[in-house]
Amino acid sequence: MKKITIKVNLNNNNYPIIIGKNLLSNTGAEIKKIIPKAKGFLLITDKNIPKSYIRSILTSLKSKNKYLFTLSAGEKSKNMNFANAILKKLFQYNFNRDDCVIALGGGVIGDLSGFASSIFKRGINLIQIPTTLLAQVDSSIGGKTGINSIEGKNMIGTFYQPKLVLIDPITLKSLPHRHLVAGYAEILKYALIMNGTFFSWLEKNSHAIINLTDMNLVMHAINESCKSKTIIVQKDEKEKNLRAILNFGHTFAHAFEAVKKYSEELIHGEAVLYGMMIASSLSVKMKMLHTNDYQRIKNLYEKLNINYKIKNLFNKNDINKIFDYMKHDKKISGSKINLILLKKIGKARIFPSDLNKNIKPILVEQFN
């Protein structure tokens, strides 16, 4: 499959998403097209990223002022201490707003780098180069940045769009199978909330995606996901209304991650997979989603050997902890929380759900 370019058209910031094999060695040239004045480059990555990827990007940058900042991998790096460490480096190397931060890695690196970029001198150029499937189809696009705090996941953050997103699916070959399944969660999400035809395609082709057996099919899934997110972001950049449907499954997922203290025991995409099944189950309970559609979703999970029962991950004593985190969610209003539920496969809606009448019972039910 040839290189694909998707244009994100926003009022004050338009940028391309470029999808193609072996793009890393061309990073410098692609950046120069978008940000010709940039002279300083800070490449932010983590210890899990192959050194060959780092070398390819640094070699492609035709500048003497290029620096590397490497973090520990995982959600525990996504905090204010590491954001301050990035800011300190930018000041140390005397960067200005014409210069450039490059985020190379998964969602943690992208969110953290984006947050630091947005507050450095009120905004320095940002390039997203996602290397995980989850980041390629979701977190690198749309401008959401954030860090975790004691109060919960992404409770501190900004909206800050990148200047360019470079997606090279070949980088996925360095990932453990577990992380491919986690990334698949976000692909499945787009199908469930807005594209029933894509869901039917996934019913036939999901094995090829999570096992990387056909890179053209993988590119197609990435392309469809990026187009879906682009459509939503263009209509609702700051999540005033429509963009909220991208949170399908995430309200539960963020609480699950918090209870597990953002450990490797449960990574984000896995939490989303659990969360989407619970949200689908609640959709049936609220007489919105037909049981036939629910069964199709359940069948796909089972076909891919994806675990969806939270009682295999938590015990009954954890219910109150999960519930407490949900009570502090950003989407809370009074005793209700805006959940994203399904009307059918390919159609979602925002549904104000009562914490005590709707949420707690569905959590308890998962243990029966």
N, C-alpha and C positions, 0 to 999 in steps of 0.2 A: 504494500500500500504506500502511495506517495505521501509526501509531507502535507499535513493539513494545517490550515490557518483559520482560526475562529476569531472574529472581532467582537470585543466587548465594547459596546457604545454607551457611555455614560455622559451625563451633562458636562462634567468638568474633567473627565479623565477617560479617554479611550485607549485601549491597549489590546495587543494581539495575544492569543494563546496559540503557540506553535507546537504541533504534535508530529514527531518524526523519529525514525530510527537513527542512532548515532549522531545526535545533535550536539553533544557536550563539547566536542572539539571546535564547534562553530559558535560557541557562546559569545566570544569577544566581538565577532562580526555582527551578530544579531543585536547585541547591546548598542554597538556604535550607530546602528541605523536609528535606534530609538532615542538614545541619550548621547549625542555626539560630543557634548561638553565634558563628560565625565573623565576625570583623570585619576581619581583615587578609587580603589575597589577593596571592600572588605568581604571576603568569602567566609560565611558562617556555616559550619557543618558540625556533625557529631562523630564520635569515635567508631561508629559502625559503618560509615561510608567508605567504600573502597578507595584506596589511595590513587588508583588509576583515574577515577572520576575527577578527583581534586586536581591532579596533574593536568588532565585535558583542559579543564576550565582555566587554570592559572596560566598555562602556556598560550591559550587563545587570547588572553588579555594583553594587548600590546601597550603596557604601561610599566613604569618602574615602581609606581605607588600601588602595589597590590599586596594584600595581607591576608593571612589565614587565622581564623579564630575557631578552635575546636572545643565542643562541649561534650559532656557525658550524654549518652543517649537516654531517652525516656522522659515521661511526664514530670519527673522530679526536677528536671532542669528548667521547666517552664514556670519560672517564678521571678519575683522582682530582683533578687540577687543577681541572677544571670542577665536580666535586662540591664541592670546597672553596669555589669561587667562589659557588655557590648557598648554602651554609651561611653564608658571610660576609654575603650579602645578607639572609638571614633574621635574623641577629643585628643587622645594621645597622638594620633596620626594626622591631626589637623584637617579633618574632613570638612567639606562644606556641602551645601544643599545640592550642588551640581554633581557631586560624587555619587557613589553607588554602593549599596549593600546587596549582596547576592546570598540568598538563602538556599542552600543545597542540602536536602534531606527530606524527612517526613513532616507530618503536621506540627510536631513540637517545634522544630527548627523554623518552619514557615511562620507559625503564630508568634513565636518569640522574636524572631528577626523583624517581622512586620510591626510588632508593637514598639520595639526599640526605634525602628526607622521612623515611625509616625511621630514620636515625641522628641527626636533629635533635631534641634533647631527648627521645630515645628514641621519637620518633614524632609527626609532625604530620599533620593531615588531608590526604589526597591525592585529587585528581580527575583522571581520565584522559580526555582528549578527543583520541582518535587521528584523524589526518587522512590516513594512508596506508592502503591496503587491508591490507597486512601487519599493521599495528598494530591495525586495527579487528577483524580476525578472530583475532588471536593474542596479541601481546605486551602489549596493554593489559589483558588479562584474566588473572586467576589469581595475581597478586601476586609474580611473579618480578622482581627488580630486579638490576641489575648494571652493572659497568664493566669495561672492558678493561685489560689489563696486558701487560707484556712476555711473560709466561708464556702468554697466550692470551686468548680471548674469554670474557667473563663469569666470569672466575676469581675475582672479588671481588664479592660481592653478598649480598642478603638476600631473605627471603620477607616481603613487606609488601603487604597488600591495600589497594586504593583504597576510598574511600567511595562512589564513583559512577563509572560509565563512560558517557560520552555519545558516541554514534556517529552522525554525520551523513554519509550517503553522498554528499551533494552536494559535500563537500570533495574527493572523489576526482577531480572534473573539473579540478582544478588540477594534477593529476599528469601527468608524462610517461608515455607508454605503457610504457616500460621498468619503471617502478615498479608499474604495474598488474599486469604479468606476474609481477614479484617477489612481490607480495601474493597472487597466485593460487596460488603455491607452497604456502602454508599452507592454503588452502582445499582444494587437492588432497590435501594430507597427511591432513586429517580423513577424507576419503572413503576413502583407501587404508587407514588404520589401523583404522577403526571403522564405516564406513557404505557398504556396497556399493551400496545403492540410490541414495545421493547421487552415487556415482561414475558410475552409469548416467545420472543427470540431467546431470552435468557433461559427459559425452560428447556430449550434445545442445546444451548451453547455454553452454559455456565461452567461445565467441566473444563472446557478449553481455556477459560479465563483464569480459573484458580490454579490450574496446572501449567499454564503458559505453553500449551501444546500447539497453538496456532496464533502467531503474533499478529496476523491480520485481523483475526477475530477480537483479539485483545485491543488492538487499535480502534476497531469499530466500537467496542464497549466504552472505551475512554472518550471517543469522539461524541457518542450519543449522550454520555453523562455530562461532559463539558458544555455541550449545546443546551442541555436541559437547565443546567445551573445558570448559564449565561442569560437565557430567556427570563428567568426569575429575577436575577440581579438587575437586569436592565429595567425591569418594571418596578422594582422595589429595592433600591440599593441599601437603604438604612433599616430594613426590616420593620417597616411601619405596618405592613399588612401581609401581602402575598408571600414574601420571603420566609415568613414564619413556617410555612409548610415544609421547609428544608429541615426543620427540627423533628420530623417524624421519627419516633423511637428514641430521640436524644434526651428528652426530659427524664425518662427512666434511666437511660444509659449513664448520664452524668451523675445521678445518685448512686448507681452501682459502682462506678469508678471511685467516687468519694469514699464509700464504705470500705473499698479495697485499698484505700489510701494511695491511689494512682500507681499501684505496683504492677509488676510484670505478670502478676497472677491473672489480671484482666486488662487487656489493651482496648483502646477506644472502639475500634471496629467490632470487636467481639461484644462489647457492651451494647453497641447499637443493634446488633443482630438479636440479642435478647430483648432489647427495648422495643424493636419493631414487632416482634411476635406478641408481646404483652399489649401494645397499642392496637394490634389487629384483633386480639381477643376482646379487648374492651370495645372496639368498633362493632363487633358482633353483639356484645352485651347491650350496647346502646341502640341496637336494631338499625344500624346504619349499613354494615357490611353483610352481604349474603354469605351464608355458611359455605356455599360452593366456592366462592372466592377465597375464603379463609382456608379451606381445604387445599386449594391450589398452592397457596403460600406455604402451608405446612408441608405439603408433598415435596416442594422444591427444597426446603430445608433438609428433609429426611433423605432425599435423593443425593444431596451433597454431603451428607453426614455432618450437618451443622447442628450443634447442640442449641436447644432453645428453651430448656427448662431451668429456671433459675434455682430450683431446689437442689440442683447438682452443684451449685456454686455458693449458695448462701444457706443458712439455717433459719429456722423460724424466729430466733432471737434477733436476726438482722433486719426483720421487717420494720421495726420501729426506727432503726437507724436510717434505713432507706427513706422512709416516710419523712423523717426529720429533715433530711437534705432536700427533699422535694418541696418542703414547706418554705425553704429559703431560695427557691428558684427565681430567676429574673422575671419569669412570666406569671408570677403570683399576683392576684388582685383579690384582696379580702380572703375569703375561704375557698376561692376558686383559682384554678390554674388553666391557662390556655393550652390544651393538648391538641396535637395533630392526630386526627383519626381518619379512617378510610371510608368513603362512601361506596367505592368499588375499586378493583385493581385499576390503577391509572387515574384515580380521582381522590384527592384529599380535601379536608376542610378543617378549619380551626374550630375547636369545640371547647367552650368553657366547662371544665369538669370540677365537681365538688371533691375536695380532698378527702373528706370523711365518707361521703356516700359512694363515690366512684373509684377513687384511687386506692384507698386502703383495702377495700374488699377484693379488688382484682389482684393485689399483691398477695393477700392471704390465700386466695384461690390457687395461686401457683404452687402452693405447698401441699395441696390436697391430692 
